[in-house]
Amino acid sequence: MPWLLIKRMRDCLAHHCEGTDYGAIWDTLVFDLPTIHDYVEATLRM
């Protein structure tokens, strides 16, 4: 999991960084979040 990139995105969104690419955020939600969800869910079931 690219935890550092996830953390950086969170920091940028939380601190309202200029130049936020809302298209990239949408793509992350649609394409990446399900994978992250599955990974976390599987890890918690261990």
N, CA, C and O atoms as a printed pandas DataFrame, in Angstrom:
     atom_number atom_name residue_name chain_id  residue_number  x_coord  y_coord  z_coord
0              1         N          MET        A               1    0.840   -1.182    0.000
1              2        CA          MET        A               1    0.000    0.000    0.000
2              3         C          MET        A               1    0.886    1.247    0.000
3              4         O          MET        A               1    1.869    1.313    0.738
4              5         N          PRO        A               2    0.544    2.212   -0.810
5              6        CA          PRO        A               2    1.340    3.446   -0.864
6              7         C          PRO        A               2    0.947    4.400    0.276
7              8         O          PRO        A               2    0.389    5.471    0.037
8              9         N          TRP        A               3    1.245    3.995    1.507
9             10        CA          TRP        A               3    0.781    4.750    2.674
10            11         C          TRP        A               3    1.286    6.187    2.678
11            12         O          TRP        A               3    0.559    7.093    3.087
12            13         N          LEU        A               4    2.510    6.408    2.234
13            14        CA          LEU        A               4    3.052    7.772    2.229
14            15         C          LEU        A               4    2.247    8.672    1.285
15            16         O          LEU        A               4    1.956    9.819    1.627
16            17         N          LEU        A               5    1.891    8.169    0.118
17            18        CA          LEU        A               5    1.085    8.964   -0.817
18            19         C          LEU        A               5   -0.315    9.218   -0.265
19            20         O          LEU        A               5   -0.876   10.299   -0.441
20            21         N          ILE        A               6   -0.867    8.214    0.403
21            22        CA          ILE        A               6   -2.185    8.377    1.021
22            23         C          ILE        A               6   -2.122    9.461    2.091
23            24         O          ILE        A               6   -3.007   10.312    2.175
24            25         N          LYS        A               7   -1.071    9.425    2.907
25            26        CA          LYS        A               7   -0.895   10.428    3.962
26            27         C          LYS        A               7   -0.731   11.825    3.362
27            28         O          LYS        A               7   -1.312   12.789    3.860
28            29         N          ARG        A               8    0.048   11.933    2.308
29            30        CA          ARG        A               8    0.263   13.243    1.680
30            31         C          ARG        A               8   -1.033   13.814    1.106
31            32         O          ARG        A               8   -1.292   15.013    1.213
32            33         N          MET        A               9   -1.842   12.947    0.498
33            34        CA          MET        A               9   -3.118   13.417   -0.042
34            35         C          MET        A               9   -4.004   13.916    1.088
35            36         O          MET        A               9   -4.644   14.961    0.969
36            37         N          ARG        A              10   -4.040   13.177    2.171
37            38        CA          ARG        A              10   -4.852   13.570    3.326
38            39         C          ARG        A              10   -4.382   14.914    3.876
39            40         O          ARG        A              10   -5.197   15.791    4.162
40            41         N          ASP        A              11   -3.067   15.074    4.022
41            42        CA          ASP        A              11   -2.526   16.322    4.550
42            43         C          ASP        A              11   -2.889   17.503    3.656
43            44         O          ASP        A              11   -3.273   18.566    4.144
44            45         N          CYS        A              12   -2.766   17.313    2.360
45            46        CA          CYS        A              12   -3.078   18.386    1.415
46            47         C          CYS        A              12   -4.553   18.762    1.492
47            48         O          CYS        A              12   -4.896   19.944    1.494
48            49         N          LEU        A              13   -5.418   17.767    1.553
49            50        CA          LEU        A              13   -6.853   18.045    1.634
50            51         C          LEU        A              13   -7.218   18.701    2.960
51            52         O          LEU        A              13   -8.038   19.618    2.993
52            53         N          ALA        A              14   -6.621   18.242    4.041
53            54        CA          ALA        A              14   -6.941   18.774    5.365
54            55         C          ALA        A              14   -6.477   20.218    5.522
55            56         O          ALA        A              14   -7.096   21.000    6.244
56            57         N          HIS        A              15   -5.385   20.569    4.843
57            58        CA          HIS        A              15   -4.823   21.913    4.991
58            59         C          HIS        A              15   -5.135   22.804    3.792
59            60         O          HIS        A              15   -4.547   23.874    3.641
60            61         N          HIS        A              16   -6.056   22.362    2.945
61            62        CA          HIS        A              16   -6.552   23.156    1.819
62            63         C          HIS        A              16   -5.419   23.673    0.930
63            64         O          HIS        A              16   -5.331   24.868    0.650
64            65         N          CYS        A              17   -4.565   22.765    0.496
65            66        CA          CYS        A              17   -3.471   23.146   -0.403
66            67         C          CYS        A              17   -4.035   23.736   -1.694
67            68         O          CYS        A              17   -5.077   23.307   -2.190
68            69         N          GLU        A              18   -3.332   24.712   -2.215
69            70        CA          GLU        A              18   -3.756   25.311   -3.476
70            71         C          GLU        A              18   -3.510   24.326   -4.612
71            72         O          GLU        A              18   -2.607   23.493   -4.545
72            73         N          GLY        A              19   -4.308   24.433   -5.629
73            74        CA          GLY        A              19   -4.121   23.589   -6.795
74            75         C          GLY        A              19   -4.623   22.169   -6.612
75            76         O          GLY        A              19   -4.136   21.250   -7.272
76            77         N          THR        A              20   -5.586   21.976   -5.730
77            78        CA          THR        A              20   -6.137   20.645   -5.517
78            79         C          THR        A              20   -6.784   20.152   -6.805
79            80         O          THR        A              20   -7.615   20.841   -7.396
80            81         N          ASP        A              21   -6.401   18.972   -7.227
81            82        CA          ASP        A              21   -6.932   18.371   -8.452
82            83         C          ASP        A              21   -8.117   17.487   -8.078
83            84         O          ASP        A              21   -7.950   16.333   -7.683
84            85         N          TYR        A              22   -9.314   18.048   -8.210
85            86        CA          TYR        A              22  -10.508   17.315   -7.804
86            87         C          TYR        A              22  -10.764   16.104   -8.697
87            88         O          TYR        A              22  -11.386   15.135   -8.261
88            89         N          GLY        A              23  -10.300   16.147   -9.919
89            90        CA          GLY        A              23  -10.403   14.980  -10.794
90            91         C          GLY        A              23   -9.572   13.822  -10.266
91            92         O          GLY        A              23  -10.001   12.669  -10.311
92            93         N          ALA        A              24   -8.385   14.134   -9.766
93            94        CA          ALA        A              24   -7.525   13.099   -9.189
94            95         C          ALA        A              24   -8.150   12.533   -7.920
95            96         O          ALA        A              24   -8.054   11.334   -7.656
96            97         N          ILE        A              25   -8.786   13.393   -7.139
97            98        CA          ILE        A              25   -9.459   12.926   -5.924
98            99         C          ILE        A              25  -10.599   11.986   -6.304
99           100         O          ILE        A              25  -10.755   10.924   -5.700
100          101         N          TRP        A              26  -11.385   12.365   -7.289
101          102        CA          TRP        A              26  -12.497   11.523   -7.739
102          103         C          TRP        A              26  -11.981   10.168   -8.240
103          104         O          TRP        A              26  -12.538    9.123   -7.905
104          105         N          ASP        A              27  -10.916   10.197   -9.043
105          106        CA          ASP        A              27  -10.342    8.950   -9.548
106          107         C          ASP        A              27   -9.860    8.068   -8.401
107          108         O          ASP        A              27  -10.021    6.848   -8.445
108          109         N          THR        A              28   -9.275    8.673   -7.387
109          110        CA          THR        A              28   -8.827    7.915   -6.220
110          111         C          THR        A              28  -10.003    7.250   -5.530
111          112         O          THR        A              28   -9.936    6.077   -5.163
112          113         N          LEU        A              29  -11.082    8.004   -5.354
113          114        CA          LEU        A              29  -12.268    7.442   -4.703
114          115         C          LEU        A              29  -12.866    6.294   -5.508
115          116         O          LEU        A              29  -13.254    5.270   -4.945
116          117         N          VAL        A              30  -12.938    6.466   -6.809
117          118        CA          VAL        A              30  -13.592    5.469   -7.656
118          119         C          VAL        A              30  -12.709    4.244   -7.894
119          120         O          VAL        A              30  -13.186    3.111   -7.827
120          121         N          PHE        A              31  -11.425    4.469   -8.170
121          122        CA          PHE        A              31  -10.561    3.370   -8.595
122          123         C          PHE        A              31   -9.670    2.805   -7.493
123          124         O          PHE        A              31   -9.436    1.597   -7.462
124          125         N          ASP        A              32   -9.170    3.638   -6.594
125          126        CA          ASP        A              32   -8.200    3.177   -5.595
126          127         C          ASP        A              32   -8.822    2.812   -4.258
127          128         O          ASP        A              32   -8.368    1.878   -3.597
128          129         N          LEU        A              33   -9.847    3.531   -3.856
129          130        CA          LEU        A              33  -10.430    3.291   -2.535
130          131         C          LEU        A              33  -10.957    1.871   -2.366
131          132         O          LEU        A              33  -10.766    1.290   -1.298
132          133         N          PRO        A              34  -11.612    1.281   -3.367
133          134        CA          PRO        A              34  -12.057   -0.103   -3.181
134          135         C          PRO        A              34  -10.896   -1.066   -2.901
135          136         O          PRO        A              34  -11.036   -1.982   -2.091
136          137         N          THR        A              35   -9.762   -0.864   -3.559
137          138        CA          THR        A              35   -8.591   -1.707   -3.323
138          139         C          THR        A              35   -8.055   -1.507   -1.915
139          140         O          THR        A              35   -7.709   -2.471   -1.232
140          141         N          ILE        A              36   -7.987   -0.254   -1.482
141          142        CA          ILE        A              36   -7.524    0.048   -0.129
142          143         C          ILE        A              36   -8.475   -0.563    0.891
143          144         O          ILE        A              36   -8.040   -1.140    1.887
144          145         N          HIS        A              37   -9.765   -0.436    0.641
145          146        CA          HIS        A              37  -10.772   -1.016    1.539
146          147         C          HIS        A              37  -10.577   -2.525    1.666
147          148         O          HIS        A              37  -10.564   -3.058    2.776
148          149         N          ASP        A              38  -10.427   -3.208    0.545
149          150        CA          ASP        A              38  -10.241   -4.657    0.565
150          151         C          ASP        A              38   -8.974   -5.045    1.320
151          152         O          ASP        A              38   -8.973   -6.016    2.076
152          153         N          TYR        A              39   -7.899   -4.292    1.117
153          154        CA          TYR        A              39   -6.634   -4.564    1.801
154          155         C          TYR        A              39   -6.796   -4.419    3.311
155          156         O          TYR        A              39   -6.384   -5.297    4.070
156          157         N          VAL        A              40   -7.389   -3.323    3.742
157          158        CA          VAL        A              40   -7.569   -3.081    5.177
158          159         C          VAL        A              40   -8.498   -4.131    5.778
159          160         O          VAL        A              40   -8.227   -4.648    6.862
160          161         N          GLU        A              41   -9.572   -4.446    5.095
161          162        CA          GLU        A              41  -10.513   -5.451    5.591
162          163         C          GLU        A              41   -9.830   -6.813    5.751
163          164         O          GLU        A              41  -10.018   -7.484    6.766
164          165         N          ALA        A              42   -9.047   -7.218    4.765
165          166        CA          ALA        A              42   -8.331   -8.493    4.844
166          167         C          ALA        A              42   -7.310   -8.483    5.977
167          168         O          ALA        A              42   -7.138   -9.484    6.673
168          169         N          THR        A              43   -6.641   -7.359    6.158
169          170        CA          THR        A              43   -5.652   -7.246    7.228
170          171         C          THR        A              43   -6.316   -7.353    8.592
171          172         O          THR        A              43   -5.779   -8.001    9.491
172          173         N          LEU        A              44   -7.462   -6.734    8.758
173          174        CA          LEU        A              44   -8.161   -6.779   10.041
174          175         C          LEU        A              44   -8.705   -8.170   10.353
175          176         O          LEU        A              44   -8.877   -8.520   11.520
176          177         N          ARG        A              45   -8.972   -8.952    9.336
177          178        CA          ARG        A              45   -9.493  -10.307    9.550
178          179         C          ARG        A              45   -8.408  -11.298    9.934
179          180         O          ARG        A              45   -8.718  -12.413   10.352
180          181         N          MET        A              46   -7.154  -10.921    9.804
181          182        CA          MET        A              46   -6.038  -11.831   10.114
182          183         C          MET        A              46   -5.994  -12.161   11.581
183          184         O          MET        A              46   -5.122  -12.911   12.019
